[in-house]
Amino acid sequence: VSTGYDEDTTILHELNLDIPRGQITMIFGPVGSGKSTLLRLLLGEMPCVSGNVATSFIKATFCPQTPWITWGSVRSNIIGTSEYDSKWYNIVIQACSLVADLDELPHGDQTNTGTRGSRLSGGQQMRVSLARALYSRSPILVLDDVLTGLDRTTERTVLESVLATGGLAKKVGTTVIMATNTASHLQFADKIVTLNEYGKIAHQGTFDAISPSGDWIRKLSEQPPVTTSRPLLEISGETMQEVGVPLDGGNESDPKQQSGDWK
């Protein structure tokens, strides 16, 4: 399959791959190589310029690079539209290394997140977003570079708790598709798909199978960001107000000023 916004702005070219069910597949490549585009293609959010995509799921959980935090408590953000299950909730927040963070918040997991998560750090927002994805128990988990910005200790803890052989994803049989440009993440993958700067597949297979092909990991990691012709998303202040997003932070006690809701 090839995909882009149209035939003149094709981003990914002639990809041919399978993603194994119940395993962890990592999409690896330099910044701008089309990893996020590939994830959105799998989710049906990008058009096929040529070829086709066949998927066996009708529902998936997606974590974007920029976490979406809505109005409410930390707990309500993690639970989302699911029912509260205290045992599963505790397992998830531990896997996402959130226990210590919640202990430090003034009202624990009942602390209000503020407008667009302003009362949480960037790393906390990212882990709350990941926790919501895990809590949903979706059979398909699509993660777009979700560990960016975490300190190395926290990053390693989350990786081992969620993606390692004895991690949460393996225990519940979740199919994980994760985009990353961090080479150290690849050791947790059952299958690796690498994209080069031209938006084509450079290698795919297990880590052991493709690592003898040379120092491709180092080369891809060291490549500079790729400049693409993707259109920038521009939203006017009037549009922001129409969808209920305050331009000045707003009055957090006013429900009319909420930045979003589950609907």
C-alpha positions in Angstrom: 0.0 0.0 0.0 1.0 3.6 -0.6 -0.6 6.5 1.3 -0.5 10.3 1.5 -2.9 13.2 1.3 -3.1 12.8 -2.5 -1.0 11.3 -5.3 1.2 14.4 -5.2 2.1 14.1 -1.5 2.6 10.4 -1.0 4.3 9.8 2.3 4.6 6.0 2.5 5.5 4.0 -0.6 4.7 0.4 -1.5 4.6 -1.0 2.0 4.0 -4.8 2.4 3.7 -6.1 5.9 1.8 -8.3 8.3 1.2 -7.5 12.0 1.0 -10.6 14.2 -2.0 -10.8 16.6 -1.2 -10.9 20.3 2.4 -9.7 19.8 4.3 -6.4 20.0 5.2 -4.8 16.7 7.4 -1.7 16.7 7.5 0.8 13.8 11.0 2.3 14.0 12.6 5.1 12.0 13.9 8.7 12.0 11.6 11.6 12.9 9.5 12.4 9.8 9.8 9.0 8.2 6.1 8.4 8.3 5.6 6.3 11.5 2.6 8.2 12.7 1.1 8.1 9.2 1.5 4.3 9.2 -0.4 4.1 12.5 -3.2 6.3 11.2 -3.3 4.3 8.0 -3.9 1.1 10.0 -6.7 2.9 11.9 -8.4 3.9 8.7 -7.6 7.6 9.1 -5.4 7.9 5.9 -6.5 7.2 2.3 -4.8 4.5 0.2 -3.2 6.1 -2.8 -2.6 2.6 -4.1 -3.0 -0.9 -2.7 -5.1 -1.7 0.4 -5.1 -2.5 4.1 -6.9 -5.4 5.6 -7.5 -5.5 9.3 -9.4 -7.9 11.5 -10.5 -5.5 14.2 -13.4 -3.0 14.4 -12.2 -1.3 17.6 -8.8 -0.2 18.8 -7.3 2.1 21.4 -5.0 4.8 20.2 -2.5 6.9 22.2 -1.2 9.9 20.2 2.1 11.7 20.8 0.3 14.5 22.5 -1.8 13.1 25.2 -5.5 14.0 25.4 -6.5 14.9 28.9 -10.1 16.0 29.5 -11.8 17.8 32.4 -12.2 15.9 35.6 -10.1 13.9 38.0 -7.1 11.8 37.3 -9.1 8.7 37.9 -11.9 9.7 35.6 -9.3 10.3 32.9 -7.9 6.8 33.3 -11.3 5.1 33.5 -12.7 6.9 30.6 -16.0 5.3 29.5 -15.3 2.0 31.3 -16.7 0.8 34.6 -14.5 1.2 37.6 -12.7 -2.0 38.7 -10.5 -1.2 41.7 -8.3 -4.3 41.2 -7.6 -3.7 37.5 -7.2 0.0 38.1 -4.5 -0.6 40.7 -2.7 -3.0 38.4 -2.8 -0.4 35.6 -1.6 2.6 37.6 1.3 0.5 38.9 2.3 -0.6 35.5 2.3 3.0 34.3 4.4 4.0 37.3 1.7 6.4 38.5 1.5 5.3 42.2 4.1 7.7 43.5 2.7 10.5 41.4 -0.8 10.0 42.8 0.6 10.0 46.3 2.2 13.4 45.8 -1.0 15.0 44.3 -3.0 17.0 46.8 -6.1 14.8 46.4 -4.5 11.7 45.0 -6.3 10.3 42.0 -9.3 12.6 42.7 -7.1 15.7 41.9 -8.6 17.7 39.1 -6.4 17.7 36.0 -7.2 21.3 35.2 -7.7 22.7 31.7 -6.2 20.4 29.2 -4.2 18.7 32.0 -2.5 21.8 33.1 -2.1 20.5 36.7 -0.1 17.5 35.5 3.4 17.4 34.2 4.0 16.3 30.6 5.2 13.0 31.7 2.2 12.5 34.0 -0.2 13.3 31.2 1.5 10.8 28.9 1.3 8.0 31.5 -2.3 8.9 32.3 -3.1 8.6 28.6 -1.3 5.2 28.4 -3.1 4.1 31.6 -6.5 4.9 30.0 -5.5 2.8 27.0 -4.5 -0.2 29.1 -7.5 0.2 31.4 -9.9 -0.1 28.4 -8.6 -3.7 27.8 -8.9 -3.2 24.1 -7.4 -6.1 22.1 -5.6 -3.7 19.8 -3.3 -1.0 21.3 -1.8 1.6 19.0 0.9 3.7 20.6 2.5 6.7 18.9 5.9 7.4 20.6 4.2 7.5 24.0 7.3 7.5 26.1 8.9 10.7 24.8 9.8 13.1 27.6 10.0 10.5 30.4 13.1 10.2 32.5 15.1 7.1 31.7 14.2 5.3 35.0 10.5 5.9 34.6 10.7 5.0 30.9 12.4 1.7 31.7 10.0 0.8 34.4 7.0 1.4 32.2 8.5 -0.5 29.3 9.2 -3.5 31.5 5.8 -3.4 33.2 3.8 -3.1 30.0 5.8 -4.6 27.1 8.3 -7.1 28.6 7.7 -10.8 28.4 5.9 -10.8 31.7 4.3 -7.4 31.2 0.7 -6.4 31.2 0.2 -6.5 27.4 1.5 -10.1 27.1 -0.5 -11.3 30.1 -3.8 -10.1 28.6 -2.9 -11.0 25.0 -3.0 -7.5 23.6 -1.8 -6.7 20.1 0.5 -3.7 20.4 1.6 -1.6 17.5 4.1 1.1 18.7 5.9 3.8 16.8 9.3 4.8 18.2 12.6 6.4 17.1 14.4 5.1 20.2 16.6 2.1 19.5 16.6 0.8 23.1 12.8 0.2 22.8 13.3 -2.5 20.1 14.4 -5.2 22.5 10.8 -5.4 23.7 9.4 -6.0 20.2 8.4 -9.4 18.8 8.5 -7.8 15.3 10.2 -4.7 14.0 9.3 -2.7 10.9 11.9 0.0 10.1 11.1 2.9 7.8 13.8 4.9 6.0 13.8 8.6 5.2 12.0 7.9 1.9 8.9 6.4 3.5 9.7 2.8 2.5 10.3 -0.3 4.6 14.1 -0.8 5.1 13.9 -4.0 7.2 11.3 -6.1 9.0 11.5 -9.1 11.2 12.6 -10.0 14.7 15.5 -8.1 16.3 17.8 -11.1 16.1 16.9 -11.8 12.4 17.6 -8.3 11.1 20.3 -7.0 13.4 23.1 -8.9 11.5 22.3 -6.7 8.5 24.7 -4.1 9.8 24.5 -1.0 12.1 21.1 0.0 10.7 19.8 0.9 14.1 22.6 3.4 14.7 22.3 4.8 11.2 18.5 5.3 11.4 18.8 6.7 14.9 21.3 9.3 13.8 19.5 10.5 10.7 18.3 14.1 10.9 14.6 14.8 11.0 12.9 14.5 7.6 11.2 17.6 6.1 7.8 16.6 4.7 5.2 18.4 2.7 2.4 17.7 5.2 -0.1 20.5 5.6 0.0 22.2 9.0 -3.2 22.2 11.0 -4.3 25.7 11.7 -7.3 26.4 13.9 -8.7 29.9 14.3 -9.5 31.4 17.6 -13.2 31.6 16.6 -13.2 27.8 15.9 -11.6 27.1 19.2 -14.3 29.0 21.0 -17.0 27.2 19.0 -15.8 23.8 20.3 -15.6 25.1 23.9 -11.8 25.6 24.2 -11.0 28.8 26.2 -8.3 30.9 24.7 -7.1 32.4 27.9 -7.3 29.3 30.2 -10.8 30.2 31.1 -12.6 29.8 34.4 -12.0 26.2 35.5 -15.0 26.1 37.7 -17.3 26.9 34.8 -18.5 23.7 33.0 -19.0 25.8 29.9 -15.3 26.3 29.7 -14.4 22.6 29.6 -11.9 21.7 26.9 -13.7 18.5 25.9 -15.8 15.7 27.0 -16.1 11.9 26.4 -18.9 12.4 23.8 
